[in-house]
Amino acid sequence: MNTGLTDTGFRATTPSDFPQALGMGKRILLVEDDPFVREIASEILESAGCYVLKARDAASAKAASEYRQIHLLITDVVLPGQNGCRLADDLRKNNPALKVILMSGYPRNGILEKIAADDGAVYLPKPFTAEALLKNVWQLLGNAGAVVI
């Protein structure tokens, strides 16, 4: 019998298939300089019940997080002004428990995966699917053991 479950335990193929409780009151800071990617990723996250703060660069991200507790940073690696890895380091100075997803459309032969792993972050290559984005968010926010049916 085919249950439709993938090897990750997810059956979901669209954001609406993920539970509305995905965000569980967690605040996500999404930093992406491409407005199209930023809006699409934000819509995917919001449709899954996440509260999303959006920024186009590191300076905007720092301003957005100054007076708010951020639980997850999703950032492009290549940003105007300061790269996403350094942004993550800066935000972790005041928030050591901050979870991080690093996104990039530039293949680096495993370098970004290693940087992310060494930093306790997750690397998400672009382009990505809604399922890939939400699976990573789900895992980092402490719900990896749950199965979505």
C-alpha angles and dihedrals in degrees: 000000000000110000095182091237117141123220088266093060093251123123093178119115100168131038091252089062091064118085119266087231091067093105093042091190092310118143119226124198110207115196117187129143094205105084094206094052091043093053096044093048090047092051091050092051095044092049087057092054099263124142105229130197111194129209133173098207143008095270092054090046093053091049092049092051098043097094100020133077108240118200099181133024116202108186140167111238094223110059134154112266101002131022123245095249092058090043089055091049091050094048092047090059088074096026111036092173092060112131116217138205114189115203127195139163092200116094110224102177094254097315095115092046089053093046091050093047093047089051095047090250134122123241117221114187118216132265093048135171125243088248093054092049094047094043090057092046090048092051096046094048090060102262100109093120095057122095119216112213 
